[in-house]
């Protein structure tokens, strides 16, 4: 059949076919020419268009429009154009299928609220008992108003009078196109079947938006398999924003859900979608792999009405909320998806939640990741993030929390909620309640959770082997009861033997390619080696050995001062030098009472130290004294703390006696005889003199300074 014959047979009474200009690349009377012209055909519908706002009725234009739609469908599709100024009324259903579009020349009222919408001369008025059914590649590009709609409704009128569905998406169809404005229905857009099992794919590839909506509920998409797209939806109380204000802004609230996604909804994309006043902003159940970007759900501020911005239930998993906002709801985001931990339930990124009365984000079930963004309250109260007893893992990374009574309200210390160091708390009464505390029982071999880095070890059984971990990972083992780390497994200690960590302290370990290396912590007792410097506090408890310097090679030098402890420190020894008990070492034996004996562990050597002992008692010297060595490194005065002074005196320069027990060297003391009489003018022989409390004496003879 020729195209001319097709066009002649197609028109029905009151309709005209307007062919658009064909592509010039197709010569006339060719298949390409015919198909191109046919795909661009449109019909201007001569509808009665006499809808009466006062009565809420008019001539039912649905049968006439259905004839046009059926004719266009038979020819491969096309567009039904409603002339401007007509007010068609659909008193019965209208089905658009197989590439049939109905549209007006314009789809905006020029006003965003109020009675001006009732005189709008560019809309289809749909009976609440009728609906526009859309199938493959079809849909309305028009303003759809519920017949009987009035403006400035109260909340009671909204609840009682708003019913019906404007657009119904036929099951087992795809590629729907829906644009315009829809006001006053129970549902603006809804799938034909919303009760089938969640794993049955029935719809695909709808393109919905831009849209202006004011209805009890907005859009309900169910069991989409292949990427439906919603863009630029705006749900606003157009019909009641100018109404007399009700308590708590009730006239601005809608009792239903702005966007409902249920069933498969695989890779559904929602972008630039906004709603105000809905009890549920977005409600997702049993969905997989949904992306919501630049979506905002706001509410009447300060409401404690159970409202939720984003709600996830059923078997939801891998839901992404990216760069979104919710404000004024009692709960900002509520995750109750119960799919399990095989997949993450929810990812929230760079999203703002503010002015909530109870909690910004609640994790009831499943694993969620909250990354970046801001959670805030204008007055201090509620919680930033709250977990339930059934929650899975909650990861909080780099989130800014402000103005909450509790920043993170964790159900218990065993509820896995990890907070990274980049998360900030400002003006929160309490930052974290019941902070997560991972625990592991001490045993010869322990196995790490790969995601825990601060771990409390219960029990005191020595740990020799740690399984798990990865290269470069650092962990801190907190040990409330103390802990010994052995070196017989894959733990590398600093000196190759076991290390004991004090009760209430911690051990820091780092994973290399093959083992865990101890790199720090609260040491209780053992060998401590350092290649530069080590500082010990006065309260540090060392019960074995302390070395200063390197384990091999040349010592780094330095000074170590040891002060003897009180009761309970008897026994043991302190060694100076390279290692323990080698030739040349000095050792101090504190095995009995207050005695403090300094000796060479190899039995020889030269004493080149100052002995300090403020306690009562004598010091016993054994072995020879090298007088030359005593003269090295002397000080300028004998004080009450020094028993030996390495300085050489003369009789004339000795200090005044009176402090018993002091010894000094006088170079010319031998010039006196036993009676203290000078024997001659010779230089004399030097020797030790003793302060007995009254005089300096040598060999029982007083020594006095002489001119």
Steps between C-alpha positions, in 0.01 A plus 500: 500500500631845410555763763241724338236226540601448864464866575165513326363208699634611837310823584188471706229757544635807669865405452765621265834344421793739493807339341831652602763571239666177389872454473614625161732201472203274422350543149119500473321168455777308678464291815741727684296806408174334609634370833659831590182693433295241683722512813456875519125519457280696741125548538323810628208376707173689465388415852188646654716646775210630708600394850316713756695585813184577694335164433813290467371342179489547125461301183699179530772540238664165580315293231589748228864524607514121519402476132784733408748309717395166353535633145845640568607178670396303192723719287806469726430782740478876509392797706154625593514876548228672706433852370577778745195624688311171493420337836453128422339280764575129537203331663631155403836335443729599214768252384813620321722223365767432243654843453192718544547829683236750609614854564407866531685785346611608848513333840541782752236698682712809541414486869638276770193484720147612566174547316672596177546132432122449482472735204796341331393455137767252406429180693322168480249450781490137606219343701628332819330183374690513169869478414736540206663164431838515331685221322807464280656830401188691597376751754366850566690823466235711660351639818261252660262635765251295698143586405330672793826640637476819701781714633617601847391167646528424868684188613163335566386571141822357364447181698133465403485617137829424333472156343544323169812448285586741221740277302516120515802326345393176330692193608740326263565825312794737470633836385217711642517879468325705768538877542292791626303584814272269702284628787245368750515118472569213739791409271643710221671206324476135595583163346201284408623211716670588828438172684696246298807327643802723533713294259262517202606751235197673349606847389805671353655820369235757597601864457308705753538877542512789517191498720313726741301295750260557789322183603461281807773284350733569212646215291504123559726287279502123553719221363701693245778293348670739263589851613197723551595867516329767708624853454392844619196405705365771731243401763366819659172590678375707205137449597527593868796733543262799491252340740439636848785373714428203724681398821843347431465585131251215453359648177846467345547134588414202285423169674664278241828446314652726237698221329437129552732241347429132560606169356803457275565857383841400373716805434212744536627858472337791683643847448393853597188385683351719775208462739359702787274389784465129414497253789744292297731669254645194325396151608698211349414137570660185354698712252849431370752746365304826507678833462347817644689817417410860584178383662352713780214427740407789726232532764325738733777570756477360851254223417490190721253324273703194404606657171806354324701647215644177351368161616645161400309180588469136395788357298650829387871494422761717332293817521702815429394839640740751345506873555147503639319689776221445747381763745243534775408131517488316830747257344722596210608159365378165637663178383296189580603283205547137606683352203797398715869575475555337160455852361518840661150632568553872465766749396449864599747747351529879534143528620357767732248412772382785723234611747393154609324445830614144577783375277668602177590144396373174652651160420257229605624215280782433259833664422521867407777741404461871578770705331537878505211741523346674799256401772376794705229626731409865549441438872695246702304176511450160342775281359718531194531126434304240698533122483258228610574164661447333161730735307781360291818700443482880498804675352523879554771679302568872492151608607437840660257477796368811673249581770391156622442376851692190387718499191509121458255302714624143470272227638781325688878468505467178299294668224747553217513874437836629381575873500808623316725782619368742236150506650438826687274577795397859573266619777392146589420430865655154461704399198459121526299275730592129522800529271567174317763291679616196304629223727698183449586229753870450562639168379819361356358584155246776438324591175433864416190656351652669192308821570579555870809696595441574870432172684454413866660169599320311774695254713875482557603191301825566314451573129761354265329514160262751336322389184341740256597853417671651200827670417531840669203446732545634853299377797480593867433221749354647819578274798294579811648198680853521364637283221811311389590489132723207416753477221459135404239560230464787254545781753831686479600664829772759537756263649377163384348388832158532657371842602269574790256793478356661811138464609289777353759567234524419132726333245548651155586264213557550130473238226790453262515249217513195727449591864369742761768728646465663842557872444381652827273478799488509880790275596476331840830311516765363268800596296458836336740596224518828320741620237477863608328597824241364735321688777350315796258659742560486875212258539633255243545149638805306374549162661750337271759682295546843351758574231590842370656515155501260208481123520815478289767729366609826659288641781322826438620613844305716742441496874272267693408596858348224713337563837444206726132423570337414831385174649432232244793587276756279674694265282603517139768722352558800279764466232696782332657433164444278200275215604500313828800376710776548246855615578510865596141525621402669823227342710302615803382242751194604704424160643489596869360788702627845412844379396610612155817336373676590179739248353642362179322189384827360367689570828732776380514842345531858617244693704433828320169605651359713780308300756184657631322367806288729714394216729680416826766234494849431382635428158744215477769525236669191366796485268771758433433869446668672208591842633571635160148419393364668811650825387316495171171683464501656849263766625575819688352414843426211727130499581280284720425262218855414396719253693785512250618810327747458219654845554846523660524730807789623715480519875461874467202475261297230674148615586401541862428160655162418652321262260591154608582224255658710225827400333729726305851494356760735648827512309725603797335338802807280572709800623334460842611249758276294719463792746408743227845665498657596171804284433672727255461725200491226245216452256371197686292215372137527402231278646138458603366705788175435684251747648396346833253777576752715694836473324664377188702196602749261349631194681354628826669842481308824462580698187456877520540767243825694545633824365 
